[in-house]
Amino acid sequence: MTINWLAPAKINLFLHVTGRRSDGYHTLQTLYQFVDLCDVLQFAVREDNEVHLTSAFNEVPPDENLVVRAARALQAHSGTRAGTDITLTKVIPTGGGLGGGSSDAATTLVALNEFWRLGLSIKELAEIGVTVSADVPVFVHGQASWAEGIGDKLTPVAPTEPWYLIVNPNVQVSTAALFDAPELTRNISPITIRDFMDGRSRNVFEPVVVSRYPEVRAALDWLRRNHREYRARMSGTGSCVFTACKSEADARELAERLPKGMTGHVVKGRNASPLYDFSG
């Protein structure tokens, strides 16, 4: 029987840069929440230590795909002689700040730990995952989290789980270029969860992105004109933007009015990752 393993998207309910470490990595504060917009992965075990990826997504060479890097990192850590054939169906927009690649890598670690019968703990998988990408640990742990450090120091939280409309302006944003942007604010003082609850937070990448990508500015402006009840925000380093809605029907009605060139995704906020709904 073929099992579909889900890799959910995330949104950042805020995102601050608090400093920069001596190794060049930026330190962050953010709040991650999952949504039920998911890539789908399937795995078959091989006995020859090979890792093969099949996907219609070809923007990244297979050897550079985070899925393949995660599988090989797991092999190196465990010493297993097993391999795998992986089929990846992309649903999460790429270059949209929704963490699709990191989520795919996390699902790969969790699934292959089971298929290869390695018996590694979630903590061990997260430690492997952070060597692949800083966002991987939150997807491995599978809980909405207040994150610090480079995004790997996680405290589980339980924000409300509204319906959201995620708007994809259909442009890809380069995360690396944003971290190098001279105008990026890098010294925000750390805040508390109470500060966040009181509205004292923002996404510091948003002004940088909207100045460079008019499509993102247009998506935010449209949401703010047409849905004033909740604040529209950008997720991660963009390009996708989102707003909370009163109900699924409210989100769908808003999505139907989106201008040409923007794609809407009506999704439910999830504090527990859909990954563990289907793989357990």
Phi, psi and omega in degrees: 000133178276130179252130174271122177258127185268144175234099187281155170284162172235159166237153174259117181285342164199169179203113178245147169255122186255352180167191181218132182278168181295337179274004177097343179289142175274145173265144190229164159228135179201166173235116180268135168227142178276159170226160185272045168253115195228137160287161181234132179236146173231146186229141171229135183281137172248161180251009187244014176071002179279149175237118181237134181242130175244125181197146173287345178282110186236021181285342178238131176304143183310318182293340179262351180296138182297334177297311180293319179298322178294315180299318181288326176295322178292321175300312183297320182291319188269337184077011181296151176261003181281157174231192182200149165256127184240132173248126183242124174250114183276131174235322180290129178302138178274149181065027185249001180078020182254002172075023185302314181296318178294322178294319176301318180296318180296316178298323177299315179298314183294316182292314183289331173302323178282310185294324179273359177055050183274331178071024180283150179281164175302320179300316179295319179297320178295322179295324174291318185299323183293339175285343178269314178196144185297335181277349186299318185304320182296326178288325177294315180293325173075024178233137171308136191215145165277123188240142177223190186068227175266017183105005186254350177267106195246136172237117181300139178223169182224072175292169175299156184243073182282172164282143178236152162252118173263129180249123177259113179282005174062045171221143180261135182255137177275111180297317182301319180295325180292319179296336178271354185296127182296334183273358180292132176283119187243008189227038179288132178295140180304142179247171177255168176299323176299319176302315179298314181299329180274004175087013182266064180203163180200180171253110186291344179279342186301310180297328178293316183292315184292336177284339183254338184232096182299335179295323179290317176303316182297321180294315178296315180299319181296314179299319183289332176282325190257356181210078188277347186292328180233148182285128174281140183221162173262144178264134176056226177264018178078174021261351185287144177237162185208162173215146173285154180227159182292330185200170175298319180298320178297317180295318181292322178296320178295318180298324181293341182262003182299142177294161176301139180098350176247140179248131181255143175234116176271120189221160177256133172295139182226123176277339174251129186296135173300342176307315186275354171292327191248343187258349192293000000 
